[in-house]
Amino acid sequence: MARICEICGKGTVSGNKVSHAKNHTRRTWKPNLKTIKTEIDGSTFTLKICARCLKSDFITRKVKVPKSSS
């Protein structure tokens, strides 16, 4: 799968690494993606979202609740 946030669409960007001697070399910056499980309309989904969307509470993480032994 592509390295793209499924909420905001943030993806890999490219540019130049510039050394102190001003040498230009191509490089890429990858988004900080997290794989989380979430519940949407009663269904559980696994999404790849960036840390910024997770921090902004666009999606709430599904929390595992341990079964009580009664």
DSSP file (Angstrom, degrees, kcal/mol; ACC not computed):
  #  RESIDUE AA STRUCTURE BP1 BP2  ACC     N-H-->O    O-->H-N    N-H-->O    O-->H-N    TCO  KAPPA ALPHA  PHI   PSI    X-CA   Y-CA   Z-CA
    1    1 A M              0   0    0      0, 0.0     2,-0.1     0, 0.0     0, 0.0   0.000 360.0 360.0 360.0 156.7    0.0    0.0    0.0
    2    2 A A        -     0   0    0      1,-0.1     2,-1.8     2,-0.0     0, 0.0  -0.358 360.0-111.8 -75.3 155.7    1.0    3.6   -0.6
    3    3 A R  S    S+     0   0    0     -2,-0.1     9,-0.4     2,-0.0     2,-0.4  -0.575  72.0 129.8 -86.7  74.5    2.4    5.7    2.2
    4    4 A I        -     0   0    0     -2,-1.8     2,-0.3     7,-0.2     7,-0.2  -0.994  62.6-118.1-133.4 135.1   -0.6    8.0    2.4
    5    5 A C     >  -     0   0    0      5,-2.5     4,-1.2    -2,-0.4    44,-0.2  -0.555  19.1-146.4 -68.9 130.9   -2.7    9.2    5.3
    6    6 A E  T  4 S+     0   0    0     42,-2.4    43,-0.1    -2,-0.3    -1,-0.1   0.544  93.0  44.7 -79.8  -5.8   -6.3    7.9    4.8
    7    7 A I  T  4 S+     0   0    0     41,-0.2    -1,-0.1     3,-0.1    42,-0.1   0.866 130.0  13.2 -98.7 -57.7   -7.7   11.0    6.5
    8    8 A C  T  4 S-     0   0    0      2,-0.1    -2,-0.1    42,-0.0    41,-0.1   0.603  93.3-122.3-101.0 -12.6   -5.8   14.1    5.2
    9    9 A G     <  +     0   0    0     -4,-1.2     2,-0.1     1,-0.2    -3,-0.1   0.603  49.0 163.8  83.9  10.9   -4.0   12.6    2.2
   10   10 A K        +     0   0    0     -6,-0.1    -5,-2.5     1,-0.1    -1,-0.2  -0.431  13.3 165.1 -64.8 135.2   -0.5   13.5    3.4
   11   11 A G        -     0   0    0     -7,-0.2     2,-0.2    -2,-0.1    -7,-0.2  -0.655  39.6 -49.9-137.7-168.8    2.1   11.5    1.4
   12   12 A T        -     0   0    0     -9,-0.4     2,-0.3    -2,-0.2    18,-0.2  -0.494  50.0-166.0 -72.2 135.6    5.7   11.2    0.6
   13   13 A V  E     -A   29   0A   0     16,-2.1    16,-3.0    -2,-0.2     2,-0.3  -0.895   4.5-148.9-120.3 154.2    7.4   14.4   -0.7
   14   14 A S  E     +A   28   0A   0     -2,-0.3     2,-0.3    14,-0.2    14,-0.2  -0.846  28.1 133.5-123.6 159.5   10.7   14.8   -2.4
   15   15 A G  E     -A   27   0A   0     12,-2.3    12,-2.3    -2,-0.3     2,-0.4  -0.872  50.2 -58.3-171.7-157.4   13.4   17.5   -2.5
   16   16 A N  E     -A   26   0A   0     -2,-0.3     2,-0.6    10,-0.2    10,-0.2  -0.894  27.2-142.7-113.2 137.7   17.1   18.0   -2.2
   17   17 A K  E     -A   25   0A   0      8,-4.1     8,-2.0    -2,-0.4     2,-0.5  -0.875  25.7-158.0 -88.8 127.1   19.5   17.3    0.6
   18   18 A V  E     -A   24   0A   0     -2,-0.6     6,-0.2     6,-0.2     2,-0.0  -0.940   2.4-154.4-115.6 119.4   22.0   20.2    0.6
   19   19 A S    >   -     0   0    0      4,-1.9     3,-1.9    -2,-0.5     6,-0.0  -0.238  36.7 -97.0 -82.1 175.4   25.4   19.7    2.2
   20   20 A H  T 3  S+     0   0    0      1,-0.3    -1,-0.1     2,-0.1    -2,-0.0   0.810 128.0  55.7 -62.3 -29.4   27.6   22.4    3.7
   21   21 A A  T 3  S-     0   0    0      2,-0.1    -1,-0.3     1,-0.0    -2,-0.0   0.298 121.3-111.2 -85.7  10.0   29.5   22.5    0.4
   22   22 A K    <   +     0   0    0     -3,-1.9     2,-0.4     1,-0.2    -2,-0.1   0.734  62.5 157.7  66.7  25.9   26.1   23.1   -1.4
   23   23 A N        -     0   0    0      1,-0.0    -4,-1.9     2,-0.0     2,-0.5  -0.684  32.9-142.8 -78.0 133.5   26.0   19.7   -3.1
   24   24 A H  E     +A   18   0A   0     -2,-0.4     2,-0.4    -6,-0.2    -6,-0.2  -0.872  24.2 172.2-104.1 127.1   22.5   18.8   -4.0
   25   25 A T  E     -A   17   0A   0     -8,-2.0    -8,-4.1    -2,-0.5     2,-0.1  -0.996  34.9-111.9-132.2 136.8   21.3   15.2   -3.7
   26   26 A R  E     +A   16   0A   0     -2,-0.4     2,-0.3   -10,-0.2   -10,-0.2  -0.410  45.1 161.4 -69.6 141.6   17.7   14.0   -4.1
   27   27 A R  E     -A   15   0A   0    -12,-2.3   -12,-2.3    -2,-0.1     2,-0.3  -0.940  27.0-129.5-150.4 170.6   15.9   12.7   -1.0
   28   28 A T  E     -A   14   0A   0     -2,-0.3     2,-0.5   -14,-0.2   -14,-0.2  -0.925   3.7-147.6-127.3 152.5   12.4   11.9    0.3
   29   29 A W  E     -A   13   0A   0    -16,-3.0   -16,-2.1    -2,-0.3    -2,-0.0  -0.987  19.1-156.3-116.3 125.8   10.5   12.8    3.4
   30   30 A K        -     0   0    0     -2,-0.5   -18,-0.1   -18,-0.2   -19,-0.1  -0.794  19.8-111.7-104.2 144.5    8.0   10.2    4.6
   31   31 A P        -     0   0    0      0, 0.0     2,-1.5     0, 0.0   -19,-0.1  -0.351  30.4-108.8 -72.0 155.1    4.9   11.0    6.7
   32   32 A N        -     0   0    0     -2,-0.0    19,-2.0     2,-0.0     2,-0.3  -0.661  49.8-175.5 -84.4  86.8    4.7    9.7   10.3
   33   33 A L  E     -B   50   0B   0     -2,-1.5     2,-0.4    17,-0.2    17,-0.2  -0.662  12.8-167.7 -92.8 141.2    2.0    7.0    9.7
   34   34 A K  E     -B   49   0B   0     15,-3.2    15,-2.5    -2,-0.3     2,-0.6  -0.976  17.8-136.5-123.4 139.1    0.5    4.9   12.4
   35   35 A T  E     +B   48   0B   0     -2,-0.4     2,-0.3    13,-0.2    13,-0.2  -0.869  36.4 170.2 -95.5 118.3   -1.7    1.9   11.9
   36   36 A I  E     -B   47   0B   0     11,-2.6    11,-2.7    -2,-0.6     2,-0.5  -0.901  33.0-129.4-128.6 156.0   -4.7    2.0   14.2
   37   37 A K  E     +B   46   0B   0     -2,-0.3    25,-3.1     9,-0.2     2,-0.3  -0.892  34.6 172.2-100.9 135.0   -8.0    0.2   14.7
   38   38 A T  E     -B   45   0B   0      7,-2.7     7,-3.0    -2,-0.5     2,-0.6  -0.934  30.1-125.2-139.5 161.6  -11.1    2.3   15.0
   39   39 A E  E     +B   44   0B   0     21,-0.4     2,-0.5    -2,-0.3     5,-0.2  -0.948  25.9 178.0-114.8 120.4  -14.8    1.8   15.1
   40   40 A I  E >  S-B   43   0B   0      3,-2.7     3,-1.8    -2,-0.6    -2,-0.0  -0.981  73.3 -18.4-125.1 118.8  -16.9    3.6   12.5
   41   41 A D  T 3  S-     0   0    0     -2,-0.5    -1,-0.1     1,-0.3     3,-0.1   0.848 128.1 -51.9  53.7  39.9  -20.7    3.0   12.5
   42   42 A G  T 3  S+     0   0    0      1,-0.2     2,-0.4    -3,-0.0    -1,-0.3   0.384 117.5 108.1  83.8  -4.8  -20.3   -0.2   14.5
   43   43 A S  E <   -B   40   0B   0     -3,-1.8    -3,-2.7     2,-0.0     2,-0.5  -0.858  66.2-129.1-107.9 142.5  -17.7   -1.7   12.2
   44   44 A T  E     -B   39   0B   0     -2,-0.4     2,-0.3    -5,-0.2    -5,-0.2  -0.777  30.0-179.9 -92.6 130.1  -14.0   -2.1   13.0
   45   45 A F  E     -B   38   0B   0     -7,-3.0    -7,-2.7    -2,-0.5     2,-0.6  -0.931  25.5-137.5-126.6 150.2  -11.5   -0.8   10.5
   46   46 A T  E     -B   37   0B   0     -2,-0.3     2,-0.3    -9,-0.2    -9,-0.2  -0.954  31.9-177.5-105.4 121.3   -7.7   -0.7   10.4
   47   47 A L  E     -B   36   0B   0    -11,-2.7   -11,-2.6    -2,-0.6     2,-0.7  -0.878  28.2-139.3-120.5 149.7   -6.5    2.7    9.1
   48   48 A K  E     +B   35   0B   0     -2,-0.3   -42,-2.4   -13,-0.2     2,-0.3  -0.934  39.4 164.3-104.3 108.1   -3.1    4.2    8.3
   49   49 A I  E     -B   34   0B   0    -15,-2.5   -15,-3.2    -2,-0.7     2,-0.1  -0.899  37.7-107.0-126.1 155.6   -3.3    7.8    9.5
   50   50 A C  E  >  -B   33   0B   0     -2,-0.3     4,-1.9   -17,-0.2     3,-0.4  -0.382  31.3-113.3 -77.8 159.1   -0.6   10.3   10.3
   51   51 A A  H  > S+     0   0    0    -19,-2.0     4,-2.4     1,-0.2     5,-0.2   0.794 115.1  60.3 -63.5 -29.2    0.3   11.2   13.8
   52   52 A R  H  > S+     0   0    0      2,-0.2     4,-1.7     1,-0.2    -1,-0.2   0.911 106.4  45.0 -66.6 -42.0   -1.0   14.8   13.3
   53   53 A C  H  4>S+     0   0    0     -3,-0.4     5,-1.8     2,-0.2     6,-0.5   0.877 113.5  50.9 -68.2 -37.4   -4.5   13.5   12.5
   54   54 A L  H ><5S+     0   0    0     -4,-1.9     3,-1.0     1,-0.2    -2,-0.2   0.903 112.0  47.0 -65.3 -40.9   -4.4   11.0   15.5
   55   55 A K  H 3<5S+     0   0    0     -4,-2.4    -1,-0.2     1,-0.2    -2,-0.2   0.823 107.7  56.7 -69.3 -31.9   -3.3   13.9   17.8
   56   56 A S  T 3<5S-     0   0    0     -4,-1.7    -1,-0.2    -5,-0.2    -2,-0.2   0.432 110.3-121.5 -81.9   1.2   -6.1   16.2   16.5
   57   57 A D  T < 5 +     0   0    0     -3,-1.0    -3,-0.2    -4,-0.3     3,-0.1   0.817  67.9 138.6  61.5  34.4   -8.8   13.6   17.4
   58   58 A F  S   <S+     0   0    0     -5,-1.8     2,-0.4     1,-0.3    -4,-0.1   0.874  80.5  22.9 -67.8 -36.8  -10.1   13.2   13.9
   59   59 A I  S    S-     0   0    0     -6,-0.5     2,-0.4    -5,-0.1    -1,-0.3  -0.989  80.9-138.9-129.3 136.9  -10.3    9.5   14.6
   60   60 A T        -     0   0    0     -2,-0.4   -21,-0.4   -21,-0.2     2,-0.2  -0.828  25.0-118.8 -98.0 136.8  -10.5    7.9   18.0
   61   61 A R        -     0   0    0     -2,-0.4     2,-0.5   -23,-0.1   -23,-0.2  -0.467  25.6-117.1 -72.4 138.7   -8.5    4.7   18.7
   62   62 A K        -     0   0    0    -25,-3.1     2,-0.4    -2,-0.2   -25,-0.2  -0.679  31.1-145.6 -78.6 123.8  -10.4    1.6   19.5
   63   63 A V        -     0   0    0     -2,-0.5     2,-0.4     1,-0.0    -1,-0.0  -0.764   9.6-126.6 -96.5 132.3   -9.3    0.6   23.0
   64   64 A K        -     0   0    0     -2,-0.4    -1,-0.0     1,-0.0    -2,-0.0  -0.646  21.0-156.9 -77.4 128.2   -9.2   -3.1   24.0
   65   65 A V        -     0   0    0     -2,-0.4     3,-0.1     3,-0.0     2,-0.0  -0.932  17.6-127.0-106.3 119.7  -11.2   -3.8   27.1
   66   66 A P        -     0   0    0      0, 0.0     2,-0.2     0, 0.0     0, 0.0  -0.371  27.7-108.8 -67.2 144.4  -10.1   -7.0   28.9
   67   67 A K        -     0   0    0      1,-0.1     2,-0.3    -2,-0.0     0, 0.0  -0.522  32.2-123.4 -72.7 135.7  -12.8   -9.5   29.6
   68   68 A S        -     0   0    0     -2,-0.2     2,-1.0    -3,-0.1    -1,-0.1  -0.631  13.6-138.8 -81.7 135.6  -13.7   -9.7   33.3
   69   69 A S              0   0    0     -2,-0.3    -1,-0.1     1,-0.2    -2,-0.0  -0.797 360.0 360.0 -96.6  99.3  -13.4  -13.1   34.9
   70   70 A S              0   0    0     -2,-1.0    -1,-0.2     0, 0.0    -2,-0.0   0.423 360.0 360.0-102.3 360.0  -16.5  -13.4   37.1
